[in-house]
Every structure is written in structure tokens, then in C-alpha cells.
Amino acid sequence: MLFGFLAALTQLELVTGVIILPQRQTVLVAKQAAEVDVLSSGKLRLGIGIGWNSVEYEAMGRDFHTRGRMVEEQIEVLRLLWSQEIVTYHGQYHTITEAGLNPLPVRRAIPIWTGGQADALLRRTARLANGWFPLGRPDEQMQQTIERLHRYLQEAGRDPATCGIQAQVNARDGDPDEWMRQTQRWRDLGATHVAINTMGAAFTSLQEHLEAIHRYKEAVG
């Protein structure tokens, strides 16, 4: 709902970071994402995760223990629904009989990015995703994690350059000089996108959050 509103106000790319996909009905997500993609002229990037909170799964009537297997099938179903006018599919978790979306996404595809740090997630990203949201700081441990992702991409027959990496700089970590230092470090590690996160900073108004975003934009050019 928020992205439908924002699509009318900005020409910027819209990115979910992230929705917990196994908690949601796949066909409904496909329809909603396609609508946002159309409303934003093809500028949606769908960030997904599997979550960590079993209580959320219980409350939504979903099986916490099958979320990893389910999300892989969900990604397959999403891409079919976004690319074909009529879909017939029979899987472990989904059955679709000659159904489709209207309208389809602008590009007949929406990039799917994954968020998380687990080894299983990195392997899934290498096989199935267009990009990855790392969690953490641009330190030596993160460098090793990115190197592991690149190795998994190569094992999957993919060029690591085809998988984006969107890092995050936290406004609460310091001043614009520190933000710039971390941004450069992320770039050195191979990040293709860097976002500024103002949550958790000592801001008391919307205007202060917006000013921090402007300061970051000016600092990184």
C-alpha cells in the first residue's frame, strides 16, 4: 500500500528490504508486486527473506520449519506469473491451473533480492536471486562472506558481477565523514548499491531524518 502511494510521488526506484515471503500467499504477492511495478514504470526491486521469528509464522498459520524450501518454490512461481500470461504449475506448495496476472510487470520480470547471512541463504542467493542484502559492517568478516558468495555464484555457473550487493550505512554510527568511510569500504568490497539507514539515530522529527539523508547524498556525491 505504501509503495502504491509512493509510486505517484517519486521517480526513484522502490525496494522492499525485505518482506518475509513464506508468510504470504505467493500469487497475491505476485499480483501486488506487478501492480507496483506498473505504477512505478518498472522501478520495483523485490527484497525477500524467510524471517527468524517462529511466533510470526504461528500467528499467520504458516510452517516455520519449511520456510527455506517454500521460498525457493515461491521464487519460481513468482517469475512464472510475471513472465507468462497463462500459467499451469503443480509443485509441493502451489497448484495453479491456467491462471495469470493482468497486467504483467513492465519488463515481464521483477528483480528478486534476498536478505540474510546464513550459509543456506548465500547458496540460495547464488542459485536463484538477482542480488543480496548483507547484514553487518564492511569488515574482514564481511569480506570473507562476500568472497564465499562469489564462490557459490561461480559454482552455480554465474559471473559474480551479475549478482548485485546492496549494503547499508547506519546514520547512528557517526557523522558524514564516517558514513563516507564506510561507503567507500563497501564499494571496495564490491557493493553495487549503498543505502543510508536513519533508524536508531537520535532524531526526533521527520525533518531530521530527511536532513540526514540529504547530508549523506551530498557526502557521497
Secondary structure, 3 states (H helix, E strand, C coil): CHHHHHHCCCCCCEECCCEEHHHCCHHHHHHHHHHHHHHCCCCEEEEEECCCCHHHHHHCCCCHHHHHHHHHHHHHHHHHHHHCCCEEEECCCCEEEEECCCCCCCCCCCCEEEECCCHHHHHHHHHHCCEEECCCCCCHHHHHHHHHHHHHHHHCCCCHHHCEEEEEEEHHHCCHHHHHHHHHHHHHHCCCEEEEECCCCCCCCHHHHHHHHHHHHHHHC
